[in-house]
Amino acid sequence: MTTLVKSTSRSSVLPIVAALVLGFGIITVAGHVQAAALHDAAHDVRHATGFPCH
Amino acid sequence: MFQKILTSALFAGFCAGLLAAVLQFVFVQPVLLHAELYEGGDLVHFGADPVTAHPELPGFDAMRDGLSVLFSALIYVGYALILVAAMAMAAERDIQIDARKGLLWGIAGFVTFHFAPAFSMPPEVPGVAAADVGLRQIWWWSTVAATGIGLMLLAFGSNWVAWGAGFALILAPHIWGAPHPDTLIGPVPPEIAALFASRALGVGLIVWAILGALAGYFWQSENQEEAIA
């Protein structure tokens, strides 16, 4: 039983980390990267979502 | 498991993002467009004559507003991935999530990503005076991290040390202080900036609460399907 629980935990670390990396990656690109094209495209949403914009 | 997280997050994040876009168009965009008239110099605050508070605003712009819908959905899918990953972490510790509990998780997400940064650095209307964007971004991320960990300690800590540390972490970024501009040269009237900040936060709260409930619901049903299978 203990082994089973442990193996479940180990196998779930990677998917959780992967989801977190993907989530934070999306927030960084959509909300924070200052490249002009991205900034202009996301401008209104960045302001409305409270990200530091300019 | 990654597929379960991804499925729940995509459904919940996309629905929440669309709702955010609709609420933004109705409640935030008119204020933003009004501010841009001052940012661009079409209207001048404290000029010689009083300025009408109800100028004609630009209407619907398919390209600009279409991109807003896209990025709104994208950002809330990003938030949903983080939220559902946290739910998966909780499930590992036998904490079960459903739509009702998800609502609370969503509100915690709002506090972490919107309200805590806004406490010292309110949502900026276009044209507002602000410190260097890089410094503000570092402060924004640090505040999000400190608040997220702090809330986790408050919610799941089991003794006063954990609760005290959580409380201290939540306060720390504000005692440290957010980067503010050296001079106040923003051309936008305070009435517009204040309405913008409260509207942005209000929309954030509604959308995060719904995002949390949806994420909890989809996460629970993904897990139930597996249990039945």
Interface residues (C-beta under 8 A of the other chain):
Chain A: T8 S9 S11 S12 L14 P15 I16 A18 A19 L20 L22 G23 F24 G25 I26 I27 A30 G31 H32 Q34 A41 A42 D44 V45 R46 H47 A48 T49 G50 F51 P52 C53 H54
Chain B: M1 F2 I5 L6 A9 A20 Q24 V28 Q29 L32 R64 D65 L67 S68 L70 F71 S72 L74 I75 V77 G78 Y79 A80 L81 I82 V84 A85 A88 M89 E92 H114 P117 A118 M121 P122 P123 E124 V125 P126 A130 V133 R136 Q137 W140 F196 A200 L201 V203 G204
